[in-house]
Amino acid sequence: MVLYTPLLIEEVLKDYDKIKEFKEINYQGRKLQVEMLENGQYRIARILSSSPQDFLDPKLQPGIILQNEILESY
């Protein structure tokens, strides 16, 4: 892959070596993969569902921040 950018390589690869910790949870009856954030919240990384309707729900879009007290983990 070739990446054409005016940015320095240090800026492009910033935080590349950080390992993200993912977790599978059940949120409103749907299975999601979330990224654990430092402040005790979770960011949706992926929807793990076979229902097309789940992908159309704006509350389940990747990048949305969830509060941890409403989650059930697997």
Contacts in CASP RR format, 6 or more apart in sequence:
PFRMAT RR
TARGET T0000
AUTHOR 0000-0000-0000
METHOD contacts of the structure
MODEL  1
MVLYTPLLIEEVLKDYDKIKEFKEINYQGRKLQVEMLENGQYRIARILSS
SPQDFLDPKLQPGIILQNEILESY
3 12 0 8 1.000
5 12 0 8 1.000
20 35 0 8 1.000
21 35 0 8 1.000
21 36 0 8 1.000
22 33 0 8 1.000
22 34 0 8 1.000
22 35 0 8 1.000
22 36 0 8 1.000
22 45 0 8 1.000
23 33 0 8 1.000
23 34 0 8 1.000
23 36 0 8 1.000
23 42 0 8 1.000
23 73 0 8 1.000
24 31 0 8 1.000
24 32 0 8 1.000
24 33 0 8 1.000
24 34 0 8 1.000
24 48 0 8 1.000
24 73 0 8 1.000
24 74 0 8 1.000
25 31 0 8 1.000
25 32 0 8 1.000
25 33 0 8 1.000
25 34 0 8 1.000
25 42 0 8 1.000
25 71 0 8 1.000
25 72 0 8 1.000
25 73 0 8 1.000
25 74 0 8 1.000
26 32 0 8 1.000
26 71 0 8 1.000
26 72 0 8 1.000
26 73 0 8 1.000
26 74 0 8 1.000
27 60 0 8 1.000
27 66 0 8 1.000
27 70 0 8 1.000
27 71 0 8 1.000
27 72 0 8 1.000
28 59 0 8 1.000
30 47 0 8 1.000
30 49 0 8 1.000
30 51 0 8 1.000
30 54 0 8 1.000
30 60 0 8 1.000
31 47 0 8 1.000
31 48 0 8 1.000
31 49 0 8 1.000
31 74 0 8 1.000
32 44 0 8 1.000
32 45 0 8 1.000
32 46 0 8 1.000
32 47 0 8 1.000
32 48 0 8 1.000
32 60 0 8 1.000
33 44 0 8 1.000
33 45 0 8 1.000
33 46 0 8 1.000
33 47 0 8 1.000
33 48 0 8 1.000
34 42 0 8 1.000
34 43 0 8 1.000
34 44 0 8 1.000
34 45 0 8 1.000
34 66 0 8 1.000
34 71 0 8 1.000
35 42 0 8 1.000
35 43 0 8 1.000
35 44 0 8 1.000
35 45 0 8 1.000
36 42 0 8 1.000
37 43 0 8 1.000
37 65 0 8 1.000
40 68 0 8 1.000
41 65 0 8 1.000
41 66 0 8 1.000
41 67 0 8 1.000
41 68 0 8 1.000
42 65 0 8 1.000
42 66 0 8 1.000
42 68 0 8 1.000
42 71 0 8 1.000
43 63 0 8 1.000
43 64 0 8 1.000
43 65 0 8 1.000
43 66 0 8 1.000
44 60 0 8 1.000
44 61 0 8 1.000
44 62 0 8 1.000
44 63 0 8 1.000
44 64 0 8 1.000
44 66 0 8 1.000
45 62 0 8 1.000
45 63 0 8 1.000
46 62 0 8 1.000
47 54 0 8 1.000
47 55 0 8 1.000
47 60 0 8 1.000
47 62 0 8 1.000
49 55 0 8 1.000
54 60 0 8 1.000
END
